[in-house]
Amino acid sequence: MPTLLLTIIVYLLAIVLSYLLGSISTSIIVSKHFYHKDIREFGSKNAGGTNVGRVLGKKAGIVVILIDMAKAAFVYWGVYLLVKIPALNDVFAPDLLISLAITALLIGHCYPLFFNFRGGKAVSTLAGFTIASNWIFTITGLLIFLGVLKWKKYVSLSSIVTGLFLMIASWILFFIKSPFGFYLSSTNLLFYALSMTAYALILIYRHRENIKRLFKKGERKITWMK
């Protein structure tokens, strides 16, 4: 099979399958199947792990968050291993393929095909992508998230600040030409920085109502962290 045709097929399959995987909304499935509720009709009406935790309990929220993060890690490493198959060695720009696949997964998570395009806010997907790609970003991102959460008690603000940090940090690595913290020495820093920027901006956009409430001091605070 010609290399160009094979590349097109691999790209299309990775993007479509990643979007469909993201469209399998964990929070909605868990809430409907195990609790006989549509999580989008309760609490903040967001199909995300935080809202599941608030409405259905911490255990349910943790399960949803872990599964959604695992999806991103699965796609990241799955696509990486896919292009390592000898027959696919000539596929163009594997780092671009990984970025597009994660982007498709994130869009599916936020706008799931199977649930009327009403999904989550990209936090777990961004977290899973970070965990799968860079251990330094994972540790520092977690510390920043928890630090802001302890200080201000807003999950939304913690998510936004962490997303902005990851975006800025990815560009710092690009400009200093350093693969610091990456598991893969072959990571394309430009694709990574562009991807992290896109994901962070989508995350911020998905939190636009939270941002309005933050300015009006109407955002709900957590009560389980002192």
PEJOZI-V511563 format. One record per run of one state. SS is the DSSP state (H for helix, E for strand, L for the rest). FROM is the first residue (numbers start at 1). TO is the last residue. If there is no record, write none. Layout:
ss=(SS SS)
from=(FROM FROM)
to=(TO TO)
This chain:
ss=(L H L H L H L H L H L H L H L H L H E H L H L E L H L H L)
from=(1 3 24 26 36 39 42 49 57 58 83 86 89 94 111 113 116 123 134 135 153 155 176 182 183 189 207 208 216)
to=(2 23 25 35 38 41 48 56 57 82 85 88 93 110 112 115 122 133 134 152 154 175 181 182 188 206 207 215 226)
